[in-house]
Amino acid sequence: MFEGMSALTLARIQFAFTVSFHIIFTAFSIRRASWLPVLEWRWLKTGNTVYAEIYRMWVKIFAVTFGGTSAGKSCSHGRPLGCSEGGAFGALRVAGS
């Protein structure tokens, strides 16, 4: 399937795939970051527990996506800070020592 393609073409395909997902997930993360305070405000204002349940569900998802994105960025540029040992958490361990 990829035998007739040059390395440059394959790199461009990979870059397009990566950037498209980056744009989609970043837009959702930004939207979620602005939506969570609104949910919490409505919960505190109305006292309706449905808003609290929705808030708690989405704050967990936001934490995982934000943490995953932040940890991944430290290892994305040529393995700085010893990322080869334990991934991003290895980088944090090396940076903290």
CNS distance restraints for C-alpha pairs under 8 A (distance, minus, plus):
assign (resid   2 and name CA) (resid  10 and name CA) 7.97 0.50 0.50
assign (resid   5 and name CA) (resid   9 and name CA) 6.17 0.50 0.50
assign (resid   5 and name CA) (resid  10 and name CA) 6.67 0.50 0.50
assign (resid   6 and name CA) (resid  10 and name CA) 6.40 0.50 0.50
assign (resid   7 and name CA) (resid  11 and name CA) 6.04 0.50 0.50
assign (resid   8 and name CA) (resid  12 and name CA) 6.19 0.50 0.50
assign (resid   9 and name CA) (resid  13 and name CA) 6.27 0.50 0.50
assign (resid  10 and name CA) (resid  14 and name CA) 6.20 0.50 0.50
assign (resid  11 and name CA) (resid  15 and name CA) 6.07 0.50 0.50
assign (resid  12 and name CA) (resid  16 and name CA) 6.09 0.50 0.50
assign (resid  13 and name CA) (resid  17 and name CA) 6.22 0.50 0.50
assign (resid  14 and name CA) (resid  18 and name CA) 6.15 0.50 0.50
assign (resid  15 and name CA) (resid  19 and name CA) 5.99 0.50 0.50
assign (resid  16 and name CA) (resid  20 and name CA) 6.03 0.50 0.50
assign (resid  17 and name CA) (resid  21 and name CA) 6.51 0.50 0.50
assign (resid  18 and name CA) (resid  22 and name CA) 6.15 0.50 0.50
assign (resid  19 and name CA) (resid  23 and name CA) 6.09 0.50 0.50
assign (resid  20 and name CA) (resid  24 and name CA) 6.36 0.50 0.50
assign (resid  21 and name CA) (resid  25 and name CA) 6.06 0.50 0.50
assign (resid  22 and name CA) (resid  26 and name CA) 5.87 0.50 0.50
assign (resid  23 and name CA) (resid  27 and name CA) 6.12 0.50 0.50
assign (resid  24 and name CA) (resid  28 and name CA) 6.41 0.50 0.50
assign (resid  25 and name CA) (resid  29 and name CA) 6.11 0.50 0.50
assign (resid  26 and name CA) (resid  30 and name CA) 6.15 0.50 0.50
assign (resid  27 and name CA) (resid  31 and name CA) 6.20 0.50 0.50
assign (resid  28 and name CA) (resid  32 and name CA) 6.06 0.50 0.50
assign (resid  29 and name CA) (resid  33 and name CA) 6.11 0.50 0.50
assign (resid  29 and name CA) (resid  62 and name CA) 6.93 0.50 0.50
assign (resid  29 and name CA) (resid  65 and name CA) 7.51 0.50 0.50
assign (resid  29 and name CA) (resid  66 and name CA) 7.47 0.50 0.50
assign (resid  30 and name CA) (resid  34 and name CA) 6.54 0.50 0.50
assign (resid  31 and name CA) (resid  35 and name CA) 6.11 0.50 0.50
assign (resid  32 and name CA) (resid  36 and name CA) 6.07 0.50 0.50
assign (resid  32 and name CA) (resid  58 and name CA) 7.83 0.50 0.50
assign (resid  32 and name CA) (resid  62 and name CA) 6.96 0.50 0.50
assign (resid  33 and name CA) (resid  37 and name CA) 7.56 0.50 0.50
assign (resid  33 and name CA) (resid  62 and name CA) 7.51 0.50 0.50
assign (resid  34 and name CA) (resid  38 and name CA) 7.18 0.50 0.50
assign (resid  35 and name CA) (resid  39 and name CA) 6.40 0.50 0.50
assign (resid  36 and name CA) (resid  40 and name CA) 6.25 0.50 0.50
assign (resid  36 and name CA) (resid  55 and name CA) 6.27 0.50 0.50
assign (resid  36 and name CA) (resid  58 and name CA) 7.43 0.50 0.50
assign (resid  36 and name CA) (resid  59 and name CA) 7.03 0.50 0.50
assign (resid  37 and name CA) (resid  41 and name CA) 5.96 0.50 0.50
assign (resid  38 and name CA) (resid  42 and name CA) 6.15 0.50 0.50
assign (resid  39 and name CA) (resid  43 and name CA) 6.17 0.50 0.50
assign (resid  39 and name CA) (resid  51 and name CA) 5.83 0.50 0.50
assign (resid  39 and name CA) (resid  52 and name CA) 7.36 0.50 0.50
assign (resid  39 and name CA) (resid  54 and name CA) 7.53 0.50 0.50
assign (resid  39 and name CA) (resid  55 and name CA) 5.84 0.50 0.50
assign (resid  40 and name CA) (resid  44 and name CA) 6.20 0.50 0.50
assign (resid  40 and name CA) (resid  51 and name CA) 6.91 0.50 0.50
assign (resid  40 and name CA) (resid  52 and name CA) 6.67 0.50 0.50
assign (resid  40 and name CA) (resid  55 and name CA) 6.35 0.50 0.50
assign (resid  41 and name CA) (resid  45 and name CA) 5.90 0.50 0.50
assign (resid  42 and name CA) (resid  46 and name CA) 5.82 0.50 0.50
assign (resid  42 and name CA) (resid  47 and name CA) 7.66 0.50 0.50
assign (resid  42 and name CA) (resid  48 and name CA) 7.90 0.50 0.50
assign (resid  42 and name CA) (resid  51 and name CA) 6.68 0.50 0.50
assign (resid  43 and name CA) (resid  47 and name CA) 5.16 0.50 0.50
assign (resid  43 and name CA) (resid  48 and name CA) 5.55 0.50 0.50
assign (resid  43 and name CA) (resid  49 and name CA) 6.60 0.50 0.50
assign (resid  43 and name CA) (resid  50 and name CA) 7.68 0.50 0.50
assign (resid  43 and name CA) (resid  51 and name CA) 4.97 0.50 0.50
assign (resid  43 and name CA) (resid  52 and name CA) 5.66 0.50 0.50
assign (resid  44 and name CA) (resid  48 and name CA) 7.89 0.50 0.50
assign (resid  48 and name CA) (resid  52 and name CA) 7.27 0.50 0.50
assign (resid  49 and name CA) (resid  53 and name CA) 6.24 0.50 0.50
assign (resid  50 and name CA) (resid  54 and name CA) 6.21 0.50 0.50
assign (resid  51 and name CA) (resid  55 and name CA) 5.96 0.50 0.50
assign (resid  52 and name CA) (resid  56 and name CA) 6.09 0.50 0.50
assign (resid  53 and name CA) (resid  57 and name CA) 6.21 0.50 0.50
assign (resid  54 and name CA) (resid  58 and name CA) 6.25 0.50 0.50
assign (resid  55 and name CA) (resid  59 and name CA) 5.95 0.50 0.50
assign (resid  56 and name CA) (resid  60 and name CA) 6.49 0.50 0.50
assign (resid  57 and name CA) (resid  61 and name CA) 6.78 0.50 0.50
assign (resid  58 and name CA) (resid  62 and name CA) 6.01 0.50 0.50
assign (resid  59 and name CA) (resid  63 and name CA) 6.04 0.50 0.50
assign (resid  60 and name CA) (resid  64 and name CA) 6.31 0.50 0.50
assign (resid  61 and name CA) (resid  65 and name CA) 6.22 0.50 0.50
assign (resid  62 and name CA) (resid  66 and name CA) 5.87 0.50 0.50
assign (resid  63 and name CA) (resid  67 and name CA) 5.79 0.50 0.50
assign (resid  64 and name CA) (resid  68 and name CA) 5.88 0.50 0.50
assign (resid  65 and name CA) (resid  69 and name CA) 6.02 0.50 0.50
assign (resid  66 and name CA) (resid  70 and name CA) 6.08 0.50 0.50
assign (resid  67 and name CA) (resid  71 and name CA) 5.98 0.50 0.50
assign (resid  68 and name CA) (resid  72 and name CA) 5.96 0.50 0.50
assign (resid  69 and name CA) (resid  73 and name CA) 6.28 0.50 0.50
assign (resid  70 and name CA) (resid  74 and name CA) 6.99 0.50 0.50
assign (resid  71 and name CA) (resid  75 and name CA) 7.27 0.50 0.50
assign (resid  71 and name CA) (resid  88 and name CA) 5.26 0.50 0.50
assign (resid  71 and name CA) (resid  89 and name CA) 7.41 0.50 0.50
assign (resid  72 and name CA) (resid  76 and name CA) 6.29 0.50 0.50
assign (resid  72 and name CA) (resid  88 and name CA) 6.38 0.50 0.50
assign (resid  73 and name CA) (resid  77 and name CA) 7.63 0.50 0.50
assign (resid  74 and name CA) (resid  79 and name CA) 7.78 0.50 0.50
assign (resid  74 and name CA) (resid  80 and name CA) 7.09 0.50 0.50
assign (resid  74 and name CA) (resid  83 and name CA) 7.87 0.50 0.50
assign (resid  74 and name CA) (resid  88 and name CA) 6.28 0.50 0.50
assign (resid  74 and name CA) (resid  91 and name CA) 7.37 0.50 0.50
assign (resid  75 and name CA) (resid  79 and name CA) 5.05 0.50 0.50
assign (resid  75 and name CA) (resid  80 and name CA) 6.28 0.50 0.50
assign (resid  75 and name CA) (resid  83 and name CA) 5.68 0.50 0.50
assign (resid  75 and name CA) (resid  87 and name CA) 7.01 0.50 0.50
assign (resid  75 and name CA) (resid  88 and name CA) 5.91 0.50 0.50
assign (resid  75 and name CA) (resid  91 and name CA) 7.62 0.50 0.50
assign (resid  79 and name CA) (resid  83 and name CA) 5.00 0.50 0.50
assign (resid  79 and name CA) (resid  84 and name CA) 6.38 0.50 0.50
assign (resid  80 and name CA) (resid  91 and name CA) 7.40 0.50 0.50
assign (resid  81 and name CA) (resid  91 and name CA) 5.09 0.50 0.50
assign (resid  81 and name CA) (resid  92 and name CA) 7.87 0.50 0.50
assign (resid  81 and name CA) (resid  94 and name CA) 6.29 0.50 0.50
assign (resid  81 and name CA) (resid  95 and name CA) 6.45 0.50 0.50
assign (resid  82 and name CA) (resid  90 and name CA) 6.65 0.50 0.50
assign (resid  82 and name CA) (resid  91 and name CA) 5.37 0.50 0.50
assign (resid  82 and name CA) (resid  94 and name CA) 6.65 0.50 0.50
assign (resid  83 and name CA) (resid  87 and name CA) 4.80 0.50 0.50
assign (resid  83 and name CA) (resid  88 and name CA) 5.69 0.50 0.50
assign (resid  83 and name CA) (resid  89 and name CA) 7.75 0.50 0.50
assign (resid  83 and name CA) (resid  90 and name CA) 5.71 0.50 0.50
assign (resid  83 and name CA) (resid  91 and name CA) 4.87 0.50 0.50
assign (resid  84 and name CA) (resid  90 and name CA) 7.59 0.50 0.50
assign (resid  85 and name CA) (resid  90 and name CA) 5.40 0.50 0.50
assign (resid  85 and name CA) (resid  91 and name CA) 7.54 0.50 0.50
assign (resid  86 and name CA) (resid  90 and name CA) 4.29 0.50 0.50
assign (resid  86 and name CA) (resid  91 and name CA) 7.43 0.50 0.50
assign (resid  87 and name CA) (resid  91 and name CA) 6.60 0.50 0.50
assign (resid  88 and name CA) (resid  92 and name CA) 6.36 0.50 0.50
assign (resid  89 and name CA) (resid  93 and name CA) 6.13 0.50 0.50
assign (resid  90 and name CA) (resid  94 and name CA) 6.16 0.50 0.50
assign (resid  91 and name CA) (resid  95 and name CA) 6.00 0.50 0.50
assign (resid  92 and name CA) (resid  96 and name CA) 5.94 0.50 0.50
assign (resid  93 and name CA) (resid  97 and name CA) 6.27 0.50 0.50
